[in-house]
Each structure stands twice: as C-alpha cells, then as structure tokens.
Amino acid sequence: MDLTVEDLAKTIDHTVLKPEAKQSKIKQLCEEALLYKFAAVCINTTHVEYAAELLKGSSVKVCCVIGFPLGASLTQVKAMEAKEAVRLGAHEIDMVINVGALRDKNYDFVRRDIEAVVEASGNAHVKVILETGLLIDDEKRQACLLVKEAGADFVKTSTGFGPMGATPHDVRLMRETVGDAMGVKAAGGIRNFKDAIKMIEAGANRLGTSAGVAIVEDFRWLQYSDAWMQPDRPCWDCPSRHASMAKQPKEVYLWYKARCITCPHRENNVFND
Amino acid sequence: MSKQTYTNAAILRVSLTDGSIRREQISSDDFAQYLGGRGLGVKLLYENLLPGIDPLSPDNWLIFAVGPVTATSVPTAGRFVVVTKSPLTGTIFDSHAGGYFGAQLRKAGYIAVIFEGASPSPVYLWINDDEVELRDASKLWGKDTAVTTEDLLKETDSKAQVACIGPAGENQVKLAAIMTDLHRAAGRGGVGAVMGSKKLKAIVVRGTGDVAVADTDRLSDAVKHARRLIKKNPVTSKALPVYGTAVLVNITNEFGMLPTFNFQEGNFNDAVAVSGEKLLERLSVKRYNCYGCPIGCGRVSTAYGQEVGGPEYETIWAFGPQCGINDLEWIAMVNHRCNLLGVDTISVGSTIGCAMELVQKGKMKAPLKFGDTTGILDLIEDIALARGLGAELGEGSRTLAARYNAPELAMHVKGLEIPAYDPRGAQGHALGYATSNRGGCHLRSYLIGPEIMGSPVRIDRDKTEGKPDLVILFQNLSAAMDSLVVCRFTNFAWTVDDYADMAAACTGLPIDGSALLAIGERIWNLERLFNIREGLTAEDDKLPERFSTALSEGASRNRVVHLEEMLTKYYALRGWDKAGQPTKNTLKKLDIPKS
C-alpha cells in the first residue's frame, strides 16, 4: 500500500468520547487535530460549540455523536440533537442505529430513524454506527443496506463502548455491501498504525480513534523495517475471538463461536496471548 | 563561564599512575561517526587497548562519557555512560546511570573522562568547572556509597554530584557497580571493579556552565514535540510514573515470562505480592526524577522504617521470583544494602538464584534455599567483601556454576546474567540476548516493547520471521541513543526520527533517521570487532541450554527458543559471514578500518 503519513492523517477522526473529558482535553484534541491535519475531531455534543470555535477556518471538521452510545433513544430526540449540533457548528454526525429494532427486523423503523437524522442534519455528513459486535453478519449487511437507502453518507462499525471494536472482517463486509459510493468508518480498538493500515486495506476510508497521534507518529517506524507488518495470527483480528458471553446476546455470541468450529485457522486458535 | 558547544568541550585524560591530567578534544571524525557517550568510548577503547589485557590491570581504561544532548533541554539528557573492558564478560562494556552526575559533568565543560593506569593509593577526582585535581581518598576507602557521597559533598561542594564505588568495587568484585545520587547505578558488567582496581574511589563534579547547541530554535521545536509525545504515551505518562518500572512484574508474569527459581519456571505464584501495584500500596513514598526527565520512573520507598531508593523491576525480580522470595519490603531493604555496598542487583540476585539451584540439585552445599531469605543479607555483604561463599558468588554465575560442574545452571550470555524476561516467551527478545555485545542484556534491543507490550505495534512473540530485522533495528538505535546519551524509556514514545531531529539540532550535523541508525550500526560493528579481537566467536552468541527445553506451565508453556534459524538470518542481515565476523564490504560500508 502506497500510503503517506499525510494520507493516513486525513483518514483519522481524532476522538474523545469519554464522559469524564474536561474542556482542556477537548482543547488538546483540537490542537492536535490542527497540527496533524486530521479529518475531524469526534466528540460528544456538549463540546461541539467549543470545538467549532477552536477549529474555525481550518480544514478539520467537527464531528459529534448522536444517540450515543446505545442508539435506543427516541427518533425525535436523535433528530433534535443532530439539528442542534449542526446549528452549534457540527459538520459531521455519527448516529447510533437502533440496534434492538434492527434485530427485531423492524426495518422500516430503522430506516425512518436514520432518515430523520439525515434530514435534521442538513448538509452535514451522517455516519451510522451499526455496533457490529451486537450483530451477526446478515444483520450487518441488512443494516448497511438500510443506511444506504436512508441517504446517510457513511456506515461505521462501532461506538467503542460496545462488545467489540472494529475488525477487518466487518470493514470488508461493510465495504462489499455499500460499494464505493459510500464511506466506511472503522472505529473502536484502533490503537496503532498496523491496526489502521489493516482497516484501510479492508476498505475503510475513515478511522475513528483516540490514538491518532500515536498512529501517525509511529507510522514512521515503517520506513525502517517491513517486519512490523508481518501477518498476525488470524485469530487476533477475528471478531469471533473477541466475542464475549458477558457482553453479547447469547445467540450472537454463539453465532460467533460457531464460526471457530469450521474455521481453517482453527489450529491457531490459542488464547493465552 | 561562557556557553560551550560539545565539540569545544574537553576530554579529560587522567593518568592515575603518575597523576597527570590532560585536556583533549573530540576529533571531528569521531564526532560525526560516533557522536559521544558509548560510541566515543568504544572507539577509544578499540584504538587504544591491547588485545587480551586483564580488565583489572592498569592496562585497562575506564571512560566516563556524556553525549551531545547531555544537559540540553532534551528530556532525560542527564545520564552518563561508563565504557571499559568488563572483568565479568571479557567483552567491551558500557554501563549507564541516570541521576544528575552526567549533566554536571557536561556543564563543567567535559564530554568524557578517561582514566588510565592505576593509582598507588586511593584517590578521587574533583572537577570544579575548570579546576581538576586528584585528591587523596584513603579515609574513604572501605566506606559505603552513602557515607562516601556525604563525606565528599562536605569536602567539596554540597551542590556537586558524586559517582563512587562501595566496598565491592574496592575489592574488585566482578559484580561491582558505580553508584551516583545514592540510588542510581551504572550497575552491570563489573565496572565498579575496574574503578576499584585503579584505586579510584569517586569522581566528584561541580559544573556551573551553560551548554550551547548548534540550532537553538530547531531544538526548541524538537523538544516541544518530544515532550508532547512523552505526555501522550501511556507507558511514559501513566504506567512508569505511577508504578515505576515495577509495573512490569504483573505484565511479565501474565505472559509466563517472569523467571522463577533461576528460570526453572516462568510463572511466580506470588507475583502480585512483589508487583508495582503492591509497591505503590505498601512502600512507595514518592517519585524520583533524574535530570531533565518528565517520566519519573524512580521510586523512593520505605523499608522497615527507613527511606530507601527503588526498588526497580529488575531488582525485585532478582531477589524475588528468581530466588522464590515474595517479601517486597525485604527486597527493598536488600536493594538498599546492595546500593550501599555498590553491587549490581541483577547479577547478584541472579547468581544467588543460581547458587540456590546448585544446592537444590545437590551440586553445592550451602545454607541457601529457594524462598528463604535467611542469611542472604549477610551473603551479599560477603560478596561485596569477597569473603567466604560470597567470594565464590562474586565471580558471577558462569564461574560459580562451572566451579560446581554444572555450567548449564548459570543463566548468562557471555558471562553476564540474563535479566528478568524468560526468552522462551519472546523469540525476538531471545535473539537480542544472544547477540548482545555486552552479554545477557535486555536493553540492547528491547523487543519486549512490541512482542509483549504492543509498542509501537504488537507483533507475534512466537514468530521468528522478521525478528532479526527488528533486533538489528533496535540494536542500532540503542547504540545511537547511548551515544547521544538519553534514557531508554523515551523509546516508548519517540521514533528514530525524533532522536535524529534532536541530534541534528544539538550537533549541527546532517543527521536524519537513516544516518542515526548508520552511526548505531557502526558502533555495533566496532564492538563486535573488539570482542572478536578478544577471542569471542559465534559460539558465544548462544543462550543457556535451559531455553531449549519448554516451560511446563503458564502462558509461555510449551515454548522453546528457536535461536539457530534467527541467528543465520541475523548474521546475513548484519553483513557478517557465517562465523559471525563482519565482512570487508560491511566494514568498508561503515568506514571502519579493521585493525
């Protein structure tokens, strides 16, 4: 992959979504985003106005999360939150899909939920978080199609607060489903440049991460050795490895684990690392 | 004093035999090719020591050196390095310490002090900016490092810094360290014994000058950036400041790599009791920062009501899991005792663990038993005073185990005791141990970073593919870092380019990342040539047989080291022949004249 450090930086949504984040943290986030020319800062709505002021006139967008992190709030609330965020200066809206409705196959509701936010967001780009760790692959595909139909701009893997983060498997599946006309944002658990490159290679064109600075800085190690990119054990990146009975619905958990039984890499399924 | 650049600063040449002191300057070639610190020391020793000399004879040189970033605004740039031929390994050796000594030496206007010959009676060197003199140290001979430091500060200047030996160094014990600021040690390789052999008790330095760099604005930007990275990195901003290096106890144990019972096991059941978390809860009083260090990994603790330094991770391991001991307060006290006596805690603890296994296996009779602290404090004193059983242990584990016809029980490489990571759990780190120019060392190529801690990225610890490449990268970088003289822990936060940027700003030399690595590679190869000249061969690039047998329990069970397949590739990538010797082309490429 012919990726420059500048290209990499332009894919990153520099993210702070922790509830304890103070304004000083948001200031630091914005300063870093300006310094490294990241695509956007991704923050909670309460910080939008402050970040918009700090980033005024720059190429760095203000992205905020809506209905976060559960996606289970009222459609009207999501829409209103999005509208207000845009009014305060948000350029991008990352909303969480209604996961329960999706699993109920209540597709009309899910589509309308997204449409309402798209409409409320005006010219702002809308990304829809699927929370892939709560879904099986067929549900992820269905969700991608609904997002596309609803007129959103991106599908996004995870909140970072759910059962698992982004995996190349999910990114690939989402890219294959939505095609090239939409964006795919990988988010959750992207901690270093190797993770980032794997996501981009799988089809992501935006990365949500709180480790943006480390990713861009450490990317420079690559020029001194190709060995950093030696293939990892297949299980390391596999969502089935990250499946958790404690965090996922039982049937979702079992679906993931059933994949291990027929996996060609089963012999590598060693979990003492 | 006016601001002084690195190249204008002096190298002091002190003949202990006749008491003469001369000033020289680093040549422009040496500066460009070796920078300073370790690199300069290696170059000087390679050119000036005759092959085969006894490291404890007056023929050996003892070099204290700092680097081109020392005492500048570069974070952690207050360290110094001691370079000599080691009495423990017979190899070239560099041993490093933090504290404040290095910064004062540089501020006094010196980049290195070379000690030649041996004094007929105990002396210390007093450097008070431009004034340099050898003084009588007869009254200090026999005193521990704390008393020595206190007395010397009274005798000279309370704001001065002291690097000294304790009784172990005086007795030329091969595990003797050089101590500074009471708790910081140039610990490894018996450098304290070399100092003792020269009857040099201490160096005291008071430096008040300012240090000039080539490009102040560039350095300011580079340092700002470097500090930001340290603040962002979770290891340098959280783990090390909060827990100290002892944070590694639980991590290493979870990976089944915490050597236990002299490396017979990789899991210590009582690891939590000796962990960084427990240290914080029970003993830790405050942090200790070396000169210019924003990390502050050092600890000050209490042990039995007494304030003590440390203990560090390696020390906790050496007197803890290595010896099967789980009493953290006792370990803190042992560490304090070792500091006073001036011994290397890693090698002493490891050698005691070796002795415990010799007793366990019926090879040796001594009142030593895994898990039992009885008599160990006295034994450490005996080691430092070279008496009784202590005199045997003071030779190091290689000699001790050979004496009792069980060389396989000494966990060393090239005579230097292997530190606190079982190499079976990390193939790259294993290769780093085997190929280290100074013997069993974890710092030449700290692949624990990527293999265990995922820094900068996580790589498969069990794979051998790609490991020679990364080991070489880190060996070259560490040689360069040791020649700029900065702390190894910055490596969690900084990349090659960051070091190069600061090096270029300080020196004015056109140093980018590749150029910096080339300097490191040159140093590494020159060290290799030194060792070859001393008779070391590819046969010395090996690990104890134990690591060819799998651990039976823990997260590294069923693993062995696959050294041979990595070593062949390593030699090829280094540009060495199958016998592990640098080829003519390699030396030509690196501009190293073969002697």
Interface residues (C-beta under 8 A of the other chain):
Chain A: R191 N192 F193 K194 D195 V213 A214 E217 D218 R220 W221 Q223 Y224 S225 D226 A227 W228 Q230 D232 R233 W236 N272 D273
Chain B: L229 K232 N233 G256 P450 G454 P456 V457 R458 I459 D460 R461 K463 E465 G466 K467 D469 L470 L473 T495 V496 D497 G513 S514 L517 A555 R557
